[in-house]
């Protein structure tokens, strides 16, 4: 029997035709774990999906990859959609992936987590960057849709709680492709023209898709760069957006944002009443103390009899003067006694005193006292002092003791 012999290319093309004709393989969704993931400069993504029993080679071309809301990574469990066919050159079948989602997690949530991780690494969520809210804002800017119920709730609460504040509404779209750009632009506009002391940015509740404008990187950076403090008020309490992480304060709802933005008028009135009462009590206490002090002064001797007070002070001054004179006299007496004692000692030690007892004092011609025969030579003149005068003499000879 004659056998039909095919080339490799013909066989691969035949198999590809069979696979392309199978409805199941032309639109299939496959669950698996990513491995060997590579993204080439061309923008094409190549990876392998595997499970406990096997592996499947996959490729996602650049056009489809640009629509991904997250970055695939090795070990990530995903559901890949596309078609399975043969690449004739290699004779291997693979999945040509057109879309991909994290297994058990939607695309939006995956994109949210990826952007959250990225912005956190860039420091946009750093608590050190958070600005304090003004305690009594003069003007509040609200960036939201003018047609939503949220803005009316905020206006009502602000009017009730703190009617002194002014409100500027900066209407923007809060849903759709144009919304992130409008929100970011409104925040920048309010800062450029210093339109408010505080900004409330948000909208009412909705699905994750409805709130997605507040998960946009442009909005996050606009809030981060805002010099005006920002309250994020997006959705209901369980809803969390990127704006909530970046903002200076996160409110559970738009209504809660209005409550956080301004003080309560009734609470302020109560506080002021309490302060007024405390001031009145303090003033009464101060007046009572001043009155008691005045009574003490009124009973003082100086006020009741001014001359008596002066006489008393004069007597005290006289006693002080007498005491000072007495101390000075005692001091002078001690000094006189010390002087007399010193004079007596000097007189006792005076060489003139010795002369009165029959002694004499010899001096050389230049006035030095003679203490040794070596100081003069025969023929030199000397002076001899006695108790009643002096004698001039000439040395005839000298003899030293042996």
Secondary structure, 3 states (H helix, E strand, C coil): CCCCCCCHHHHHHHHHHHHHHCHHHHCEEEEEEEEEEEECCCCCEEEEEECCCCEEEEEECHHHHCCCCCCCCCCCEEEEEEEEEEECCCCEEEEEEEEEEECCCCHHHHHHHHHHHHHHHCCCCCHHHCCCCCCCCCEEEEEECCCCHHHHHHHHHHHHHCCCCEEEEEECCCCCCCHHHHHHHHHHHHHHCCCCCEEEEEECCCCCCCCHHHHCHHHHHHHHHCCCEEEEEECCCCCCCHHHHHCCEECCCHHHHHHHHCCCHHHHHHHHHHHHHHHHHHHHHHHHHHHHHHHHHHCCHHHHCHHHHHHHHHHHHHHHHHHHHHHHHHHHHHHHHHHHHHHHHHHHHCHHHHHCCCCCEEECCCCCECCCHHHCCCCCEEEEEECCEEEEEECCCCCCCC
